[in-house]
Each structure stands twice: as C-alpha cells, then as structure tokens.
Amino acid sequence: ENPHTLEVKSSSLEYNSCWYSEVLLRRLLLLRKPDPVAVVTFNADYIGRPWTNEPHNNLESERKSLFRKNNEPLSFWISSMYQIPLISASAWLLPLAGKRGTSWQFNVTNPYGTKAFHSDRCCHPKRFGHVILSLVLAYCFVEEEKIMTTYGSSETMEIEHDFTADAIPVLRDPIYLSDEEEKMYVRRESDSYLIDFTDPSEDRIWNDAIAVNEGWSWYADNREKDKFGLIANDVSGGQHLSLEVFGGKHGLVEISYVISYENFGLSLVWIDDDRTSGKKEEELCLKETTGLIGSERGVEILVASWDEKASVPTVTVLRQRVKEGQPKFIHICLTPKSESRQGKANKFKLLSVRLY
C-alpha cells in the first residue's frame, strides 16, 4: 500500500504510480525560483516482453497486464492530462529492436535490443542506450525550435497560454489526490509537528524534544560543513535517542534520514509511552537485526545503506500511528555494523521527524 495517502482508494501499482507522479508534477508546476519551470516527460524505460511472441511471452496474460504493470503508459496518462510534452523510448526503440524478428529483439549483439538496452530489472539503459536517448532528446528540441521560429509574421509561433506559468499559477483539479492530500504534499498548507535537525542555526530549538540522548551528536559531516543532522556512529551499536512528540491530524509519522553506499548502517525505531527504552528493545539494539525480527516485535527498521554510489536523503512513513494531540515517545537506536556493509564506519544521520 501507498504509505503517504490519507485516503486509501487502492493498493494497485497503477494507483500508486499515478498518485506519486501527480504529486511530483504539481509541485514542479508551482516552482517559481528563479522562474516557472519547463517540464518535459522523457520516459526511457519500457517492458519489452509484452511486445514479443511465444516462447518469450504469453500474449493473453502479458498484453492484458501491459497498462497495469508498465509505468510508461501510466506516466504518459498523467502528463497528457497536464498538457506536458511527452517523449517515449518505446515508440522508436521497439520497432528498431524487433525489425529483423522477435529473436533478434533479445539478441545481445543487437545494439537496439532489449538485452543490450537494459542493464537491470528497472530497465535502466546501458551506455549505448544513453547515447541514443540523448540524440532523441536533442532532435526533439531542435524540431520544436524550428516550429516555434518559422510561423507567423513575426517569425514566432503563437503558443497557447499556459495558466500554470502565471504569477499565481492555476492548476487543473487533481486527478488522484484528495483536497487534504493536495494541501499536505503539494501546497504544504497542512499543520504538522516538525523536529528539524538540518537547520544550521545555533538555536537548536529541537533540544526541548529530546528526552534521552545516549551517543548522538549534532554536526555537519560533509566537506563543506553545511549539511547538518543528528548523528550516531559506532560499530558496536546501541546508541539510543528518545524524542517526545505529539500526534498530528492524520496520525502519520515520517522519519527523514540519509542513505549511502558506505559507512552507513541500520537503526531501529519504535513508539511508546516510556521516555526510556525497554529491556527487550535494548537487547535488539545490540544485535545485528533482520526485518523479520523487527516486525515481529513491533519495532520498525530504518535502512541507511544501499548499493547506489550516492548519499541522498530518504523518508520512511512508519506503520505505527499517533493520534492527534497524543503525547508519545519515538525511540531510535543504532544497531551493530554488519560485515556485509561497505566501509569501516557505522553511521546513522537523522534529518527530521514529522507528525501530521
């Protein structure tokens, strides 16, 4: 299920994909720094199997599931409704891939083939694929420029007025978002209780929310010394943090932290009425923990380690809920370093906690 929705209408891939796509597009269209943004949907992924014949594919089942499982037509549907220009990879790549036969589409020596184009299960293109996509994008921009500069007496084409580019942007009514979700995720008008550890000011207004701090430090760990957070770093684990919080209107709890490919580990999080950690939880914090153990004991897991060579913020919406106005304590503790994780350190960098 989609953890961010305030109204659970469906748990299907189609609904979740369209829901997130609409949130992203609406927020982009509202940006005004430094100017209104120009948005183009450039879809470079596709599922090649439904376009083939047996034995590669069962036509009856695969074709019926094409629009339900393939993100490309789903993204196109949302972009079309917002009048955002569309560029498709499959519209030109699939004909090239299979023009010499179905078997040739899956031949690795075919530079346009599915196997040559896709580098993983998420359909990311390899180097040659990126070259093709860059050329297609450049071609589309050149053709668009030709049209815009060769029509009319002033040698420019009169273009339909874009209401989303006005000083006060006018957006169409949401397709998938409720009014409350629009206020919460797009316009940021909904009230929330926020503990922000990224603020570089020395005020540290979040100090009042800390009930217990055992081994966590607030500092900037990047080279420029401008990316702050509350950090625990110990290969032995066990560092415990307790935050006093109050529930928001919808009962949702959102934890924001950094995920990286090396030197970052795994933390546990749970919510209760006790400002200190319980004995069972303390025992878990000193063990290498799996997802099964955490879920069995009502403790959720925050994984700050992944294989991508990048360090970026991420957000987890907890399964646990806190009723509006209800005081609770959120506990976070670092677990010991696993031998399978990259790097010598074992770090967890907490950015913020938000209840709404």
C-alpha positions as CSV (number, residue, x, y, z in Angstrom):
1,E,0.0,0.0,0.0
2,N,1.0,3.6,-0.5
3,P,2.1,4.9,2.9
4,H,1.6,8.6,2.1
5,T,-2.1,8.5,1.0
6,L,-4.6,9.9,3.5
7,E,-7.4,8.2,1.7
8,V,-6.8,4.5,0.8
9,K,-8.6,4.1,-2.5
10,S,-6.5,1.4,-4.0
11,S,-3.2,-0.5,-3.4
12,S,-2.6,-1.3,-7.1
13,L,0.6,-0.4,-8.9
14,E,-1.4,1.8,-11.3
15,Y,-2.9,3.9,-8.5
16,N,0.4,4.3,-6.6
17,S,2.4,5.2,-9.7
18,C,-0.1,7.8,-10.8
19,W,-0.5,9.2,-7.3
20,Y,3.2,9.9,-6.9
21,S,3.6,11.1,-10.5
22,E,0.8,13.7,-9.9
23,V,2.3,14.9,-6.7
24,L,5.7,15.4,-8.4
25,L,4.2,17.2,-11.4
26,R,2.0,19.5,-9.4
27,R,4.9,20.6,-7.2
28,L,7.1,21.2,-10.2
29,L,4.5,23.4,-11.8
30,L,4.3,25.5,-8.7
31,L,8.0,26.3,-8.6
32,R,8.9,29.9,-9.1
33,K,12.7,30.1,-8.2
34,P,14.1,31.7,-10.3
35,D,11.3,31.4,-12.9
36,P,8.4,29.0,-13.8
37,V,9.9,25.7,-14.8
38,A,9.6,24.0,-18.2
39,V,8.6,20.3,-17.8
40,V,9.0,17.5,-20.3
41,T,8.2,13.9,-19.7
42,F,11.0,11.8,-21.1
43,N,10.4,8.2,-20.5
44,A,13.3,5.9,-21.1
45,D,12.0,2.7,-19.6
46,Y,9.8,0.0,-21.1
47,I,8.9,-3.6,-20.7
48,G,9.9,-5.4,-23.9
49,R,8.4,-8.8,-23.2
50,P,4.7,-8.0,-23.9
51,W,5.6,-6.9,-27.4
52,T,7.0,-10.2,-28.4
53,N,5.6,-13.6,-29.3
54,E,5.9,-17.1,-27.8
55,P,8.1,-18.6,-26.3
56,H,9.3,-15.3,-24.9
57,N,5.8,-14.3,-23.8
58,N,2.3,-15.4,-23.2
59,L,0.3,-12.9,-25.3
60,E,-3.0,-13.4,-23.5
61,S,-1.7,-12.6,-20.0
62,E,1.1,-10.2,-20.8
63,R,-0.8,-7.8,-23.1
64,K,-3.7,-7.6,-20.7
65,S,-1.3,-6.5,-17.9
66,L,0.7,-4.1,-20.0
67,F,-1.0,-0.9,-18.8
68,R,-1.3,-2.2,-15.3
69,K,2.3,-3.1,-14.8
70,N,4.2,-0.8,-17.1
71,N,5.0,2.6,-15.7
72,E,5.4,4.2,-19.1
73,P,1.7,4.5,-20.2
74,L,0.8,5.4,-16.6
75,S,3.2,8.3,-16.6
76,F,2.1,9.3,-20.1
77,W,-1.5,9.4,-18.9
78,I,-0.8,11.9,-16.1
79,S,1.5,14.1,-18.3
80,S,-1.2,14.2,-21.1
81,M,-3.8,15.5,-18.6
82,Y,-1.4,18.3,-17.6
83,Q,-0.5,19.1,-21.2
84,I,3.1,18.3,-20.6
85,P,5.1,17.3,-23.7
86,L,5.9,13.6,-24.0
87,I,8.9,11.8,-25.4
88,S,8.8,8.0,-25.5
89,A,11.6,5.5,-25.7
90,S,9.5,2.5,-26.8
91,A,7.8,4.5,-29.6
92,W,11.1,4.4,-31.6
93,L,13.2,1.8,-29.9
94,L,10.8,-1.2,-30.0
95,P,10.4,-1.1,-33.8
96,L,14.2,-0.9,-34.2
97,A,14.7,-3.8,-31.7
98,G,12.3,-6.2,-33.5
99,K,12.5,-5.2,-37.1
100,R,14.6,-8.3,-38.0
101,G,12.4,-10.7,-36.0
102,T,11.5,-11.4,-32.4
103,S,14.6,-13.5,-31.7
104,W,16.7,-10.5,-32.9
105,Q,15.0,-8.3,-30.3
106,F,16.5,-10.4,-27.5
107,N,19.9,-10.9,-29.2
108,V,22.6,-9.3,-27.1
109,T,24.6,-8.3,-30.2
110,N,21.7,-6.1,-31.4
111,P,22.5,-2.6,-30.2
112,Y,18.8,-1.7,-30.1
113,G,17.8,-5.0,-28.5
114,T,16.1,-5.3,-25.1
115,K,19.1,-7.1,-23.6
116,A,21.6,-4.6,-24.8
117,F,19.5,-1.6,-23.8
118,H,18.5,-2.8,-20.3
119,S,21.2,-3.1,-17.6
120,D,19.0,-4.2,-14.8
121,R,15.4,-5.2,-13.8
122,C,14.5,-1.5,-13.6
123,C,15.2,-1.1,-17.3
124,H,18.0,1.5,-16.9
125,P,19.8,1.8,-20.3
126,K,23.5,1.0,-20.7
127,R,26.0,3.4,-22.2
128,F,24.8,2.9,-25.8
129,G,21.2,3.4,-24.7
130,H,22.1,6.7,-23.0
131,V,23.7,7.9,-26.3
132,I,20.5,7.1,-28.2
133,L,18.3,8.8,-25.7
134,S,20.5,11.9,-25.7
135,L,20.3,12.1,-29.5
136,V,16.5,11.6,-29.5
137,L,16.0,14.4,-26.9
138,A,18.3,16.8,-28.8
139,Y,16.4,16.0,-32.0
140,C,13.0,16.8,-30.4
141,F,14.3,20.1,-29.1
142,V,15.7,21.1,-32.5
143,E,12.4,20.2,-34.2
144,E,10.4,22.2,-31.6
145,E,12.6,25.2,-32.1
146,K,12.1,25.1,-35.9
147,I,8.3,25.1,-35.4
148,M,8.4,28.0,-32.9
149,T,10.6,30.2,-35.0
150,T,9.1,29.7,-38.5
151,Y,5.4,30.6,-38.1
152,G,3.7,34.0,-38.3
153,S,4.7,37.4,-39.5
154,S,7.0,37.9,-36.5
155,E,8.7,34.6,-37.3
156,T,7.5,33.2,-34.0
157,M,4.6,30.8,-33.4
158,E,1.7,32.0,-31.2
159,I,1.5,29.5,-28.4
160,E,-1.5,28.6,-26.2
161,H,-1.5,30.4,-22.9
162,D,-0.1,28.4,-20.1
163,F,-2.0,29.1,-16.9
164,T,0.5,27.2,-14.8
165,A,3.2,29.8,-15.8
166,D,1.2,32.8,-14.4
167,A,2.5,34.7,-11.4
168,I,-0.2,33.0,-9.4
169,P,-0.3,29.5,-11.1
170,V,-3.6,27.9,-11.9
171,L,-3.5,24.1,-11.9
172,R,-6.2,21.7,-13.0
173,D,-8.1,19.9,-10.3
174,P,-6.2,16.9,-9.0
175,I,-7.0,13.5,-10.6
176,Y,-5.7,11.2,-7.9
177,L,-5.1,13.5,-4.9
178,S,-7.8,14.4,-2.4
179,D,-8.1,18.0,-1.2
180,E,-6.4,17.1,2.0
181,E,-3.5,15.4,0.2
182,E,-3.2,18.4,-2.1
183,K,-2.8,20.7,1.0
184,M,-0.4,18.3,2.6
185,Y,2.0,17.2,-0.1
186,V,1.7,19.8,-2.9
187,R,1.0,23.2,-1.3
188,R,2.4,22.4,2.2
189,E,-0.5,24.2,3.9
190,S,-1.4,21.5,6.4
191,D,-0.2,21.7,10.0
192,S,2.4,19.3,11.2
193,Y,4.7,18.8,14.2
194,L,8.3,19.0,12.9
195,I,11.6,18.3,14.6
196,D,14.2,19.6,12.1
197,F,17.9,18.7,12.7
198,T,19.1,20.2,9.4
199,D,18.8,23.8,10.5
200,P,22.4,25.2,10.7
201,S,21.4,27.9,13.2
202,E,22.7,27.6,16.8
203,D,19.2,28.0,18.3
204,R,18.7,24.2,18.4
205,I,15.0,24.6,19.1
206,W,14.8,20.8,18.8
207,N,16.6,20.4,22.1
208,D,13.3,20.6,24.0
209,A,12.0,17.5,22.2
210,I,15.0,15.3,23.2
211,A,14.0,13.2,26.2
212,V,17.0,10.8,26.2
213,N,20.3,11.1,24.2
214,E,22.8,8.3,24.5
215,G,25.6,8.7,22.0
216,W,24.0,11.0,19.3
217,S,25.8,14.2,18.2
218,W,24.6,17.2,16.1
219,Y,27.1,18.3,13.4
220,A,27.7,18.6,9.6
221,D,29.6,15.6,8.3
222,N,30.3,16.8,4.7
223,R,33.4,18.6,3.4
224,E,31.7,22.0,3.2
225,K,30.3,21.6,6.7
226,D,26.8,22.8,5.8
227,K,24.7,19.6,5.9
228,F,23.7,19.1,9.5
229,G,22.0,16.2,11.2
230,L,21.8,14.3,14.4
231,I,24.3,11.5,14.0
232,A,25.2,8.3,15.7
233,N,28.4,6.5,14.7
234,D,29.7,3.4,16.4
235,V,30.4,-0.1,15.0
236,S,29.2,-1.7,18.3
237,G,25.8,0.0,18.0
238,G,23.4,0.6,21.0
239,Q,23.2,4.4,20.7
240,H,19.7,5.4,21.9
241,L,17.6,8.5,21.2
242,S,14.2,9.3,22.6
243,L,12.1,12.2,21.2
244,E,8.9,13.5,22.9
245,V,6.3,14.2,20.2
246,F,2.6,15.0,19.6
247,G,0.4,13.4,17.0
248,G,-0.9,15.3,14.0
249,K,-4.4,15.3,12.4
250,H,-3.8,12.2,10.3
251,G,-1.7,10.2,12.8
252,L,1.2,9.8,10.3
253,V,4.8,9.7,11.5
254,E,7.6,10.4,9.0
255,I,11.3,9.9,9.6
256,S,13.8,11.5,7.3
257,Y,17.5,10.4,7.2
258,V,20.5,9.9,4.9
259,I,21.0,6.7,2.9
260,S,24.5,6.0,1.5
261,Y,26.6,3.2,-0.1
262,E,29.3,3.0,2.5
263,N,29.9,3.7,6.3
264,F,26.1,3.8,7.0
265,G,24.2,1.2,8.8
266,L,20.8,0.3,10.2
267,S,18.6,1.7,13.0
268,L,15.5,0.6,14.8
269,V,12.5,2.8,15.6
270,W,9.5,2.3,17.8
271,I,6.9,4.4,19.6
272,D,5.6,4.0,23.1
273,D,4.7,5.9,26.3
274,D,8.1,5.4,28.1
275,R,10.8,8.1,27.7
276,T,13.4,5.4,28.2
277,S,13.9,2.3,26.2
278,G,12.6,-1.1,27.3
279,K,14.8,-4.1,28.1
280,K,13.7,-6.1,25.0
281,E,14.4,-3.1,22.7
282,E,17.8,-2.5,24.3
283,E,18.7,-6.1,23.6
284,L,17.7,-5.7,19.9
285,C,19.8,-2.6,19.6
286,L,22.9,-4.6,20.4
287,K,22.3,-7.3,17.8
288,E,22.5,-7.4,14.0
289,T,18.8,-7.2,13.2
290,T,16.8,-8.5,10.3
291,G,13.5,-7.2,9.0
292,L,11.7,-10.2,10.4
293,I,12.8,-9.7,13.9
294,G,11.9,-6.0,13.8
295,S,8.4,-6.6,12.5
296,E,7.7,-9.4,14.9
297,R,8.4,-7.3,18.0
298,G,6.6,-4.1,16.8
299,V,9.9,-2.5,16.0
300,E,10.5,-1.0,12.6
301,I,13.7,-0.8,10.7
302,L,15.4,2.2,9.0
303,V,17.9,1.0,6.5
304,A,20.5,3.7,5.7
305,S,22.7,1.6,3.4
306,W,22.3,0.7,-0.3
307,D,24.4,-0.2,-3.4
308,E,24.0,3.0,-5.3
309,K,27.2,5.2,-5.1
310,A,25.4,8.2,-3.8
311,S,24.4,9.8,-0.5
312,V,20.9,11.2,-0.5
313,P,18.0,12.0,1.9
314,T,15.2,9.4,2.1
315,V,11.9,9.3,4.0
316,T,10.1,6.4,5.8
317,V,6.5,6.7,6.9
318,L,6.1,4.4,9.9
319,R,3.4,1.8,10.1
320,Q,2.7,2.9,13.7
321,R,0.3,5.8,14.1
322,V,0.0,8.5,16.8
323,K,-3.5,10.0,17.4
324,E,-3.9,13.8,17.1
325,G,-2.6,15.7,20.1
326,Q,-1.5,12.5,21.9
327,P,1.9,12.7,23.5
328,K,4.3,9.8,22.7
329,F,8.0,9.0,22.7
330,I,9.8,8.0,19.4
331,H,12.8,5.8,20.1
332,I,15.7,5.4,17.6
333,C,18.7,3.3,18.2
334,L,21.7,2.3,16.1
335,T,22.4,-1.4,15.6
336,P,25.9,-3.0,15.3
337,K,27.8,-2.9,12.0
338,S,27.2,-5.8,9.7
339,E,30.2,-7.3,7.9
340,S,28.3,-7.2,4.6
341,R,28.1,-3.4,4.6
342,Q,30.7,-1.2,2.9
343,G,33.2,1.0,4.8
344,K,34.7,0.9,8.2
345,A,32.2,3.2,10.0
346,N,28.7,2.5,11.1
347,K,26.7,5.7,10.9
348,F,23.1,6.9,11.0
349,K,22.2,10.5,10.2
350,L,18.8,11.7,11.3
351,L,17.5,14.7,9.4
352,S,14.0,15.3,10.7
353,V,10.9,13.8,12.4
354,R,7.4,15.0,11.3
355,L,4.0,14.1,12.5
356,Y,0.9,15.2,10.6
